[in-house]
Structures are given as C-alpha cells and as structure tokens.
Amino acid sequence: MRNLLVGVAGLSIALAAACGASAQATPPPAANAAPSVETTTIGDLLANPTSQAVIAKDMPDLITYPGLDQIKGMTLRDISKYPQAKLDDAKLAAVQKDLDAAKKP
C-alpha cells in the first residue's frame, strides 16, 4: 500500500511539473501586439476596427465569404495554402504592410 501511495505521489508531482513546463514554454501574446498575417487570427483581425478596415480594403471578398465563421480561428497565412483564398506571398506582404501602417499613429 505504501508503494502505491509513493507511486501516486510521484506521478502527481511529475504531472504538475510537466504541466508547469508546458505552460511556460508558450509565452502569452503581448497585450498590444501588432496584428500579423502570420499569427493573428482572422477573427481577431476582424474584431479590431483598424485591422478590419485593412482587410476590407485589401481583401473585401474575405468579409463576405460564406464560410467566414469556419475560418475565423485561422490566420491569413493558414488560409493562403488554399488556392481559392487567392493569397500569395506578395499579397500577404502587402496586407502586412497595410496593417503595420494602420497601427502607427
């Protein structure tokens, strides 16, 4: 019985350490991080009035896309893998440049 308790206690400590290590491995996003085609989700881009204006200008079809709710958790880089998105590296760079310019006062 004692061996079982020691084993369970050891397992609990190991799990706690593993959970703590994984939580520290991924840093939280900065509160005022600039929007990015690489890391900011489409939902977050559209929730921000400044970045939404950029998307409306550069990618108006995205805002009216019938499956928008299904891709809101993806980034623009993520959807660029699909040909129907019509997003190549040059277009992503142009959108990023406009996002960067819109963020400046």
Helices and strands as residue ranges (DSSP letters): H 2-25, H 42-47, H 49-58, H 60-63, H 68-71, H 76-79, G 83-85, H 89-103
